[in-house]
Amino acid sequence: MLEAVLSLTALGVGLGTMLGIASRYLKVEGSPLVEEVKQMMPGTQCGQCGFPGCGPAAEAIVEGTADVTLCPPGGRTLAAALAGKLGKNVDLSAMEETIEAVAFVDEDICTGCNRCFQNCPTDSIIGGSKQMHTVIPDICTGCEICVDICPTEGIKMIPVEKTIQTWHWPKPESIFKAPE
């Protein structure tokens, strides 16, 4: 019995040491620009852009295979920030302005099917199977995945009310055009 314990311990220590050495010498460095773009994105992994998450979307933006306007939750603000970061000119007039909204569960219609709960990328929906669900508005990013997946259409998007903490002075529109 003691021999088995000692041999498994030695095997574990030996393999662990080899993995540690291999991780140092075989490390693959990622692009720092991809990491910066990924940090700028919402990080909800909602998939509205057509990519499985914000990481692959950031890689496609940096490679140039995707446009900087691909993120609906990020809106014009994110598109302008990404264009500035990458040094690209982008026409934001074609992009529709998104109104900040959060999901709301109508308690009279909700059946507690758990579909919205299971598919929420930010875990902002709480509730149990065959029980009432509700949304934590501070966590909800407004990606609308739960609205599309709800079989009873019991989830609606409601605009976020402006308070002193959330209101921002709108930037003025420039009446002068920059030279091209």
Backbone hydrogen bonds, N-H to C=O, Kabsch-Sander energy under -0.5 kcal/mol:
donor,donor_aa,acceptor,acceptor_aa,energy
5,V,1,M,-1.9
6,L,2,L,-2.5
7,S,3,E,-2.4
8,L,4,A,-2.3
9,T,5,V,-2.2
10,A,6,L,-2.6
11,L,7,S,-2.3
12,G,8,L,-2.4
13,V,9,T,-2.5
14,G,10,A,-2.5
15,L,11,L,-2.6
16,G,12,G,-2.2
17,T,13,V,-2.2
18,M,14,G,-2.1
19,L,15,L,-2.3
20,G,16,G,-2.2
21,I,17,T,-2.3
22,A,18,M,-2.5
23,S,19,L,-2.3
24,R,20,G,-1.2
25,Y,21,I,-2.0
26,L,22,A,-2.4
29,E,27,K,-0.6
35,E,31,S,-1.6
36,E,32,P,-2.1
37,V,33,L,-2.4
38,K,34,V,-2.5
39,Q,35,E,-2.0
40,M,36,E,-1.3
41,M,37,V,-1.2
50,G,47,G,-1.4
57,A,53,G,-1.4
58,A,54,C,-2.3
59,E,55,G,-2.1
60,A,56,P,-2.1
61,I,57,A,-2.2
62,V,58,A,-2.3
63,E,59,E,-2.3
64,G,60,A,-1.2
65,T,60,A,-1.5
66,A,60,A,-1.4
70,L,67,D,-1.2
75,G,71,C,-1.6
78,L,74,G,-1.4
79,A,75,G,-2.0
80,A,76,R,-2.7
81,A,77,T,-2.1
82,L,78,L,-2.8
83,A,79,A,-2.3
84,G,80,A,-2.2
85,K,81,A,-2.2
86,L,82,L,-2.4
87,G,83,A,-1.0
88,K,83,A,-2.4
92,L,90,V,-0.8
95,M,92,L,-0.6
100,E,98,T,-0.5
102,V,158,I,-2.5
104,F,156,K,-2.3
106,D,104,F,-0.6
106,D,154,G,-3.5
107,E,105,V,-0.8
109,I,106,D,-1.1
110,C,106,D,-2.0
118,Q,114,N,-2.1
119,N,115,R,-1.5
120,C,116,C,-1.0
123,D,120,C,-0.8
126,I,124,S,-0.5
126,I,134,T,-2.8
128,G,132,M,-0.5
130,K,112,G,-3.3
131,Q,128,G,-1.9
134,T,126,I,-2.4
136,I,124,S,-3.1
139,I,136,I,-1.4
140,C,136,I,-1.6
148,D,144,E,-1.6
149,I,145,I,-1.5
150,C,146,C,-1.4
153,E,150,C,-0.7
156,K,104,F,-2.4
158,I,102,V,-2.9
158,I,156,K,-0.5
160,V,100,E,-2.6
167,W,163,T,-1.9
